[in-house]
Amino acid sequence: MLAIFILAVLCLVLELIPIFATSILLIGLELWLVFKKGHVWFRDLSEIEDMGK
């Protein structure tokens, strides 16, 4: 979450992409990282063992 915050600050201050695109990007990143069935890298290791069951 800290990385998303830093990305948001950098995008807003440096205006790398428009503000509306920054907000959509940040919402998408938060959903991707926080969602329970998100990417395998962000899951608890005990859940990975139970994936095939």
PyMOL Python script that loads the backbone (N, CA, C, O; Angstrom):
from pymol import cmd

cmd.read_pdbstr("""\
ATOM      1  N   MET A   1       0.828  -1.183   0.000  1.00  0.00           N
ATOM      2  CA  MET A   1       0.000   0.000   0.000  1.00  0.00           C
ATOM      3  C   MET A   1       0.878   1.254   0.000  1.00  0.00           C
ATOM      4  O   MET A   1       0.517   2.280  -0.576  1.00  0.00           O
ATOM      5  N   LEU A   2       2.022   1.152   0.648  1.00  0.00           N
ATOM      6  CA  LEU A   2       2.928   2.296   0.669  1.00  0.00           C
ATOM      7  C   LEU A   2       3.448   2.594  -0.737  1.00  0.00           C
ATOM      8  O   LEU A   2       3.607   3.757  -1.109  1.00  0.00           O
ATOM      9  N   ALA A   3       3.709   1.559  -1.505  1.00  0.00           N
ATOM     10  CA  ALA A   3       4.184   1.745  -2.876  1.00  0.00           C
ATOM     11  C   ALA A   3       3.110   2.418  -3.734  1.00  0.00           C
ATOM     12  O   ALA A   3       3.424   3.251  -4.585  1.00  0.00           O
ATOM     13  N   ILE A   4       1.854   2.060  -3.513  1.00  0.00           N
ATOM     14  CA  ILE A   4       0.760   2.690  -4.259  1.00  0.00           C
ATOM     15  C   ILE A   4       0.668   4.169  -3.895  1.00  0.00           C
ATOM     16  O   ILE A   4       0.457   5.016  -4.763  1.00  0.00           O
ATOM     17  N   PHE A   5       0.828   4.475  -2.603  1.00  0.00           N
ATOM     18  CA  PHE A   5       0.790   5.871  -2.167  1.00  0.00           C
ATOM     19  C   PHE A   5       1.920   6.674  -2.797  1.00  0.00           C
ATOM     20  O   PHE A   5       1.701   7.790  -3.269  1.00  0.00           O
ATOM     21  N   ILE A   6       3.111   6.121  -2.807  1.00  0.00           N
ATOM     22  CA  ILE A   6       4.253   6.818  -3.415  1.00  0.00           C
ATOM     23  C   ILE A   6       4.033   7.000  -4.908  1.00  0.00           C
ATOM     24  O   ILE A   6       4.344   8.059  -5.454  1.00  0.00           O
ATOM     25  N   LEU A   7       3.501   5.979  -5.578  1.00  0.00           N
ATOM     26  CA  LEU A   7       3.178   6.093  -7.000  1.00  0.00           C
ATOM     27  C   LEU A   7       2.161   7.203  -7.233  1.00  0.00           C
ATOM     28  O   LEU A   7       2.288   7.976  -8.182  1.00  0.00           O
ATOM     29  N   ALA A   8       1.158   7.282  -6.373  1.00  0.00           N
ATOM     30  CA  ALA A   8       0.132   8.320  -6.510  1.00  0.00           C
ATOM     31  C   ALA A   8       0.739   9.710  -6.370  1.00  0.00           C
ATOM     32  O   ALA A   8       0.439  10.608  -7.156  1.00  0.00           O
ATOM     33  N   VAL A   9       1.580   9.879  -5.382  1.00  0.00           N
ATOM     34  CA  VAL A   9       2.212  11.182  -5.165  1.00  0.00           C
ATOM     35  C   VAL A   9       3.085  11.559  -6.356  1.00  0.00           C
ATOM     36  O   VAL A   9       3.038  12.693  -6.832  1.00  0.00           O
ATOM     37  N   LEU A  10       3.870  10.616  -6.829  1.00  0.00           N
ATOM     38  CA  LEU A  10       4.742  10.910  -7.969  1.00  0.00           C
ATOM     39  C   LEU A  10       3.939  11.243  -9.226  1.00  0.00           C
ATOM     40  O   LEU A  10       4.288  12.168  -9.959  1.00  0.00           O
ATOM     41  N   CYS A  11       2.863  10.490  -9.478  1.00  0.00           N
ATOM     42  CA  CYS A  11       2.054  10.749 -10.669  1.00  0.00           C
ATOM     43  C   CYS A  11       1.346  12.097 -10.582  1.00  0.00           C
ATOM     44  O   CYS A  11       1.203  12.794 -11.587  1.00  0.00           O
ATOM     45  N   LEU A  12       0.903  12.462  -9.384  1.00  0.00           N
ATOM     46  CA  LEU A  12       0.206  13.732  -9.236  1.00  0.00           C
ATOM     47  C   LEU A  12       1.162  14.921  -9.275  1.00  0.00           C
ATOM     48  O   LEU A  12       0.845  15.948  -9.876  1.00  0.00           O
ATOM     49  N   VAL A  13       2.317  14.795  -8.647  1.00  0.00           N
ATOM     50  CA  VAL A  13       3.269  15.909  -8.603  1.00  0.00           C
ATOM     51  C   VAL A  13       3.952  16.106  -9.952  1.00  0.00           C
ATOM     52  O   VAL A  13       4.067  17.232 -10.436  1.00  0.00           O
ATOM     53  N   LEU A  14       4.402  15.018 -10.553  1.00  0.00           N
ATOM     54  CA  LEU A  14       5.139  15.119 -11.816  1.00  0.00           C
ATOM     55  C   LEU A  14       4.218  15.161 -13.033  1.00  0.00           C
ATOM     56  O   LEU A  14       4.665  15.432 -14.147  1.00  0.00           O
ATOM     57  N   GLU A  15       2.941  14.894 -12.816  1.00  0.00           N
ATOM     58  CA  GLU A  15       1.945  14.878 -13.886  1.00  0.00           C
ATOM     59  C   GLU A  15       2.373  13.975 -15.041  1.00  0.00           C
ATOM     60  O   GLU A  15       2.330  14.364 -16.208  1.00  0.00           O
ATOM     61  N   LEU A  16       2.789  12.754 -14.681  1.00  0.00           N
ATOM     62  CA  LEU A  16       3.203  11.787 -15.691  1.00  0.00           C
ATOM     63  C   LEU A  16       2.036  11.371 -16.570  1.00  0.00           C
ATOM     64  O   LEU A  16       2.179  11.235 -17.785  1.00  0.00           O
ATOM     65  N   ILE A  17       0.876  11.167 -15.948  1.00  0.00           N
ATOM     66  CA  ILE A  17      -0.351  10.861 -16.672  1.00  0.00           C
ATOM     67  C   ILE A  17      -1.438  11.773 -16.119  1.00  0.00           C
ATOM     68  O   ILE A  17      -1.295  12.277 -15.005  1.00  0.00           O
ATOM     69  N   PRO A  18      -2.515  12.003 -16.854  1.00  0.00           N
ATOM     70  CA  PRO A  18      -3.569  12.903 -16.362  1.00  0.00           C
ATOM     71  C   PRO A  18      -4.160  12.445 -15.022  1.00  0.00           C
ATOM     72  O   PRO A  18      -4.091  11.269 -14.667  1.00  0.00           O
ATOM     73  N   ILE A  19      -4.735  13.393 -14.297  1.00  0.00           N
ATOM     74  CA  ILE A  19      -5.243  13.116 -12.955  1.00  0.00           C
ATOM     75  C   ILE A  19      -6.325  12.045 -12.973  1.00  0.00           C
ATOM     76  O   ILE A  19      -6.319  11.158 -12.118  1.00  0.00           O
ATOM     77  N   PHE A  20      -7.263  12.103 -13.932  1.00  0.00           N
ATOM     78  CA  PHE A  20      -8.326  11.092 -13.960  1.00  0.00           C
ATOM     79  C   PHE A  20      -7.762   9.707 -14.236  1.00  0.00           C
ATOM     80  O   PHE A  20      -8.258   8.720 -13.693  1.00  0.00           O
ATOM     81  N   ALA A  21      -6.745   9.622 -15.062  1.00  0.00           N
ATOM     82  CA  ALA A  21      -6.127   8.326 -15.347  1.00  0.00           C
ATOM     83  C   ALA A  21      -5.354   7.816 -14.122  1.00  0.00           C
ATOM     84  O   ALA A  21      -5.305   6.612 -13.870  1.00  0.00           O
ATOM     85  N   THR A  22      -4.763   8.727 -13.379  1.00  0.00           N
ATOM     86  CA  THR A  22      -4.061   8.350 -12.156  1.00  0.00           C
ATOM     87  C   THR A  22      -5.030   7.747 -11.155  1.00  0.00           C
ATOM     88  O   THR A  22      -4.732   6.729 -10.531  1.00  0.00           O
ATOM     89  N   SER A  23      -6.190   8.374 -11.003  1.00  0.00           N
ATOM     90  CA  SER A  23      -7.162   7.860 -10.033  1.00  0.00           C
ATOM     91  C   SER A  23      -7.675   6.484 -10.444  1.00  0.00           C
ATOM     92  O   SER A  23      -7.839   5.611  -9.592  1.00  0.00           O
ATOM     93  N   ILE A  24      -7.928   6.279 -11.716  1.00  0.00           N
ATOM     94  CA  ILE A  24      -8.391   4.971 -12.191  1.00  0.00           C
ATOM     95  C   ILE A  24      -7.298   3.924 -12.009  1.00  0.00           C
ATOM     96  O   ILE A  24      -7.580   2.798 -11.599  1.00  0.00           O
ATOM     97  N   LEU A  25      -6.066   4.285 -12.307  1.00  0.00           N
ATOM     98  CA  LEU A  25      -4.934   3.376 -12.127  1.00  0.00           C
ATOM     99  C   LEU A  25      -4.785   2.970 -10.668  1.00  0.00           C
ATOM    100  O   LEU A  25      -4.575   1.793 -10.374  1.00  0.00           O
ATOM    101  N   LEU A  26      -4.889   3.919  -9.758  1.00  0.00           N
ATOM    102  CA  LEU A  26      -4.716   3.623  -8.333  1.00  0.00           C
ATOM    103  C   LEU A  26      -5.836   2.743  -7.804  1.00  0.00           C
ATOM    104  O   LEU A  26      -5.581   1.825  -7.024  1.00  0.00           O
ATOM    105  N   ILE A  27      -7.055   3.003  -8.209  1.00  0.00           N
ATOM    106  CA  ILE A  27      -8.168   2.158  -7.782  1.00  0.00           C
ATOM    107  C   ILE A  27      -7.972   0.735  -8.299  1.00  0.00           C
ATOM    108  O   ILE A  27      -8.198  -0.229  -7.568  1.00  0.00           O
ATOM    109  N   GLY A  28      -7.555   0.602  -9.550  1.00  0.00           N
ATOM    110  CA  GLY A  28      -7.297  -0.725 -10.111  1.00  0.00           C
ATOM    111  C   GLY A  28      -6.180  -1.452  -9.379  1.00  0.00           C
ATOM    112  O   GLY A  28      -6.294  -2.648  -9.109  1.00  0.00           O
ATOM    113  N   LEU A  29      -5.103  -0.747  -9.054  1.00  0.00           N
ATOM    114  CA  LEU A  29      -4.001  -1.380  -8.323  1.00  0.00           C
ATOM    115  C   LEU A  29      -4.427  -1.819  -6.932  1.00  0.00           C
ATOM    116  O   LEU A  29      -4.060  -2.903  -6.480  1.00  0.00           O
ATOM    117  N   GLU A  30      -5.200  -0.980  -6.253  1.00  0.00           N
ATOM    118  CA  GLU A  30      -5.665  -1.353  -4.917  1.00  0.00           C
ATOM    119  C   GLU A  30      -6.572  -2.576  -4.965  1.00  0.00           C
ATOM    120  O   GLU A  30      -6.455  -3.470  -4.127  1.00  0.00           O
ATOM    121  N   LEU A  31      -7.464  -2.620  -5.927  1.00  0.00           N
ATOM    122  CA  LEU A  31      -8.337  -3.785  -6.054  1.00  0.00           C
ATOM    123  C   LEU A  31      -7.533  -5.038  -6.356  1.00  0.00           C
ATOM    124  O   LEU A  31      -7.822  -6.107  -5.820  1.00  0.00           O
ATOM    125  N   TRP A  32      -6.534  -4.915  -7.204  1.00  0.00           N
ATOM    126  CA  TRP A  32      -5.724  -6.058  -7.593  1.00  0.00           C
ATOM    127  C   TRP A  32      -4.905  -6.582  -6.411  1.00  0.00           C
ATOM    128  O   TRP A  32      -4.761  -7.794  -6.243  1.00  0.00           O
ATOM    129  N   LEU A  33      -4.371  -5.678  -5.596  1.00  0.00           N
ATOM    130  CA  LEU A  33      -3.512  -6.099  -4.498  1.00  0.00           C
ATOM    131  C   LEU A  33      -4.291  -6.539  -3.259  1.00  0.00           C
ATOM    132  O   LEU A  33      -3.826  -7.409  -2.522  1.00  0.00           O
ATOM    133  N   VAL A  34      -5.445  -5.967  -3.021  1.00  0.00           N
ATOM    134  CA  VAL A  34      -6.175  -6.226  -1.792  1.00  0.00           C
ATOM    135  C   VAL A  34      -7.198  -7.346  -1.950  1.00  0.00           C
ATOM    136  O   VAL A  34      -7.574  -7.985  -0.967  1.00  0.00           O
ATOM    137  N   PHE A  35      -7.643  -7.585  -3.163  1.00  0.00           N
ATOM    138  CA  PHE A  35      -8.681  -8.575  -3.405  1.00  0.00           C
ATOM    139  C   PHE A  35      -8.241  -9.935  -2.894  1.00  0.00           C
ATOM    140  O   PHE A  35      -7.103 -10.346  -3.120  1.00  0.00           O
ATOM    141  N   LYS A  36      -9.137 -10.639  -2.206  1.00  0.00           N
ATOM    142  CA  LYS A  36      -8.810 -11.914  -1.543  1.00  0.00           C
ATOM    143  C   LYS A  36      -8.232 -12.939  -2.518  1.00  0.00           C
ATOM    144  O   LYS A  36      -7.277 -13.636  -2.176  1.00  0.00           O
ATOM    145  N   LYS A  37      -8.780 -13.042  -3.699  1.00  0.00           N
ATOM    146  CA  LYS A  37      -8.287 -14.028  -4.654  1.00  0.00           C
ATOM    147  C   LYS A  37      -7.389 -13.353  -5.689  1.00  0.00           C
ATOM    148  O   LYS A  37      -7.442 -13.668  -6.878  1.00  0.00           O
ATOM    149  N   GLY A  38      -6.574 -12.429  -5.219  1.00  0.00           N
ATOM    150  CA  GLY A  38      -5.678 -11.690  -6.092  1.00  0.00           C
ATOM    151  C   GLY A  38      -4.549 -12.562  -6.608  1.00  0.00           C
ATOM    152  O   GLY A  38      -4.651 -13.789  -6.623  1.00  0.00           O
ATOM    153  N   HIS A  39      -3.514 -11.942  -7.014  1.00  0.00           N
ATOM    154  CA  HIS A  39      -2.380 -12.622  -7.606  1.00  0.00           C
ATOM    155  C   HIS A  39      -1.749 -13.575  -6.601  1.00  0.00           C
ATOM    156  O   HIS A  39      -1.769 -13.307  -5.400  1.00  0.00           O
ATOM    157  N   VAL A  40      -1.194 -14.675  -7.071  1.00  0.00           N
ATOM    158  CA  VAL A  40      -0.638 -15.721  -6.215  1.00  0.00           C
ATOM    159  C   VAL A  40       0.492 -15.182  -5.342  1.00  0.00           C
ATOM    160  O   VAL A  40       0.669 -15.646  -4.216  1.00  0.00           O
ATOM    161  N   TRP A  41       1.259 -14.213  -5.839  1.00  0.00           N
ATOM    162  CA  TRP A  41       2.386 -13.686  -5.073  1.00  0.00           C
ATOM    163  C   TRP A  41       1.941 -13.020  -3.780  1.00  0.00           C
ATOM    164  O   TRP A  41       2.724 -12.928  -2.835  1.00  0.00           O
ATOM    165  N   PHE A  42       0.702 -12.554  -3.723  1.00  0.00           N
ATOM    166  CA  PHE A  42       0.237 -11.801  -2.568  1.00  0.00           C
ATOM    167  C   PHE A  42      -0.637 -12.633  -1.641  1.00  0.00           C
ATOM    168  O   PHE A  42      -1.233 -12.089  -0.712  1.00  0.00           O
ATOM    169  N   ARG A  43      -0.727 -13.934  -1.869  1.00  0.00           N
ATOM    170  CA  ARG A  43      -1.535 -14.804  -1.031  1.00  0.00           C
ATOM    171  C   ARG A  43      -0.712 -15.356   0.116  1.00  0.00           C
ATOM    172  O   ARG A  43       0.518 -15.360   0.083  1.00  0.00           O
ATOM    173  N   ASP A  44      -1.421 -15.821   1.127  1.00  0.00           N
ATOM    174  CA  ASP A  44      -0.788 -16.511   2.246  1.00  0.00           C
ATOM    175  C   ASP A  44      -0.327 -17.882   1.755  1.00  0.00           C
ATOM    176  O   ASP A  44      -1.033 -18.526   0.979  1.00  0.00           O
ATOM    177  N   LEU A  45       0.836 -18.332   2.192  1.00  0.00           N
ATOM    178  CA  LEU A  45       1.379 -19.600   1.708  1.00  0.00           C
ATOM    179  C   LEU A  45       0.506 -20.786   2.072  1.00  0.00           C
ATOM    180  O   LEU A  45       0.476 -21.768   1.330  1.00  0.00           O
ATOM    181  N   SER A  46      -0.203 -20.728   3.187  1.00  0.00           N
ATOM    182  CA  SER A  46      -1.067 -21.835   3.565  1.00  0.00           C
ATOM    183  C   SER A  46      -2.240 -21.982   2.597  1.00  0.00           C
ATOM    184  O   SER A  46      -2.746 -23.089   2.413  1.00  0.00           O
ATOM    185  N   GLU A  47      -2.677 -20.899   1.981  1.00  0.00           N
ATOM    186  CA  GLU A  47      -3.766 -20.966   1.014  1.00  0.00           C
ATOM    187  C   GLU A  47      -3.313 -21.617  -0.286  1.00  0.00           C
ATOM    188  O   GLU A  47      -4.121 -22.249  -0.968  1.00  0.00           O
ATOM    189  N   ILE A  48      -2.055 -21.478  -0.640  1.00  0.00           N
ATOM    190  CA  ILE A  48      -1.538 -22.048  -1.888  1.00  0.00           C
ATOM    191  C   ILE A  48      -1.561 -23.578  -1.815  1.00  0.00           C
ATOM    192  O   ILE A  48      -1.821 -24.245  -2.816  1.00  0.00           O
ATOM    193  N   GLU A  49      -1.290 -24.128  -0.639  1.00  0.00           N
ATOM    194  CA  GLU A  49      -1.286 -25.590  -0.484  1.00  0.00           C
ATOM    195  C   GLU A  49      -2.687 -26.159  -0.684  1.00  0.00           C
ATOM    196  O   GLU A  49      -2.825 -27.292  -1.144  1.00  0.00           O
ATOM    197  N   ASP A  50      -3.732 -25.397  -0.349  1.00  0.00           N
ATOM    198  CA  ASP A  50      -5.110 -25.877  -0.434  1.00  0.00           C
ATOM    199  C   ASP A  50      -5.772 -25.549  -1.777  1.00  0.00           C
ATOM    200  O   ASP A  50      -6.978 -25.749  -1.922  1.00  0.00           O
ATOM    201  N   MET A  51      -5.026 -25.057  -2.746  1.00  0.00           N
ATOM    202  CA  MET A  51      -5.623 -24.612  -4.004  1.00  0.00           C
ATOM    203  C   MET A  51      -6.246 -25.774  -4.792  1.00  0.00           C
ATOM    204  O   MET A  51      -7.282 -25.585  -5.429  1.00  0.00           O
ATOM    205  N   GLY A  52      -5.656 -26.944  -4.765  1.00  0.00           N
ATOM    206  CA  GLY A  52      -6.155 -28.052  -5.549  1.00  0.00           C
ATOM    207  C   GLY A  52      -7.285 -28.819  -4.896  1.00  0.00           C
ATOM    208  O   GLY A  52      -7.840 -29.732  -5.507  1.00  0.00           O
ATOM    209  N   LYS A  53      -7.634 -28.478  -3.692  1.00  0.00           N
ATOM    210  CA  LYS A  53      -8.654 -29.247  -2.946  1.00  0.00           C
ATOM    211  C   LYS A  53     -10.019 -28.648  -3.122  1.00  0.00           C
ATOM    212  O   LYS A  53     -10.994 -29.159  -2.570  1.00  0.00           O
TER     213      LYS A  53
END
""", "prot")
cmd.dss("prot")
cmd.show_as("cartoon", "prot")
cmd.util.cbc("prot")
cmd.orient("prot")
